[in-house]
Amino acid sequence: MAGPTCGRLLADFGAEVIKLERPGGEDSRRMAPPWQGAESAAFLMLNRNKRGVVLDLKSEAGKALFLELLDTVDVLVENFRKGTMERLGLGYETLRARNPGLIYCEISGFGRTGPKADEGGFDVVAQAISGIMSVTGEAPGRPPVKAGVPITDVGAGMLGAMGVLAAYIHRMQTGQGQRVDTSLLEAGALFMMWPAASYFADATVAQPMGSAHPLDAPYQAFAARDGWLIVGAANQSTWERLLAALGRPELGADERYCDNPARVRNLDALIAELTPLFAVEPVAHWLSLLQAHGVPCGPINNVADMAHDAQLKARGMVNAVPHSDLGSVATLGCPVQFSETPATLRRGAPTLGEHTEGVLGELGYDRSQLAAFRAAGAFGPDPEPDDC
């Protein structure tokens, strides 16, 4: 997921991205159900705004076409285990010799150096090793819990895109390309900033706290009469506004809660004071009241609620993209707004090999030449139908 996420972000920002797949397609085409038509919903989400090309890099004809494409691009993003591209004869040093300005981005489980560089890694493994799972969950002693979304996959994709853009600025200034190397594990470590800050300061080892925060209080979920809401009274002014909304200003004079460090030290007692107050009214009451007092708060949305959230719709994060087979397909929008170069949703995820002839035609090949490449195995054998 990390490599495709990197490519999707760059495509949203306006880059022309070619998605190269092996014969039969990449694994996310089979990450299903759910399906939309004959396409995996996961693949559709990851690969919009890209053109799709199929090449068999294990064939000499496919490799030759790949190298011709390489001469026309600024950036290569790959998401393989260490050594895969080298075994194909397409490693960084080889490609840099052919295209000195190439930005070569590698995203892997653990990075290209260090004792785990040769190992493969997935999001859940990176969440475990980076420490994320140790601070996620209800309380110490409970079974380990991963984050409900693939945060190290997405995080590594974002870091890859940032690295590519930084390298591109360097190339604009110097003409030199370079290697960009990031990983799921490093993305996970980045998300551990608060636990790491505490550990580096006084050797505190963070523990899971449910929805609470180790450095701010009250900053967590509370149960109302008919559901849950999140309350973020993360500084002194919002704490005082919360007390006004709750009708309990006297808690502000309690030395246990007089400032944020005191509230964090006495978190259990503080939550015991606040919990019964929230339980007497429904979520809608509290959201209205807290918002009126300027206290950051929100409902605990599920994905359906998120998809209908008015703020996300207003920001273009709930959107649609045209697909060549499926028509309009719902998707998440671009999470960055630009005043001069707005992101566009130009095309849906490609069907397998949808743009192979078009992209290779831009290299000057006609249909008869492409047929010859096909006969030479450049696009691999036609995939066998699934048995099940």
Secondary structure as UniProt FT lines:
FT   HELIX           2..12
FT   TURN            13..14
FT   STRAND          17..21
FT   TURN            23..24
FT   HELIX           27..30
FT   STRAND          35..36
FT   TURN            37..38
FT   STRAND          39..40
FT   HELIX           41..46
FT   TURN            48..49
FT   STRAND          50..54
FT   TURN            57..58
FT   HELIX           60..70
FT   TURN            71..72
FT   STRAND          75..78
FT   TURN            82..83
FT   HELIX           84..87
FT   TURN            88..89
FT   HELIX           92..98
FT   TURN            100..101
FT   STRAND          103..108
FT   TURN            115..118
FT   HELIX           123..130
FT   HELIX           132..135
FT   TURN            140..141
FT   HELIX           151..174
FT   STRAND          178..183
FT   HELIX           184..191
FT   HELIX           193..202
FT   TURN            210..211
FT   STRAND          219..223
FT   STRAND          228..232
FT   HELIX           236..246
FT   HELIX           249..253
FT   HELIX           255..257
FT   HELIX           260..265
FT   HELIX           267..278
FT   TURN            279..280
FT   HELIX           283..292
FT   TURN            293..294
FT   STRAND          297..299
FT   HELIX           303..307
FT   HELIX           310..314
FT   TURN            315..316
FT   STRAND          318..323
FT   TURN            324..326
FT   STRAND          327..332
FT   TURN            352..355
FT   HELIX           356..361
FT   TURN            362..364
FT   HELIX           367..375
FT   TURN            376..379
//
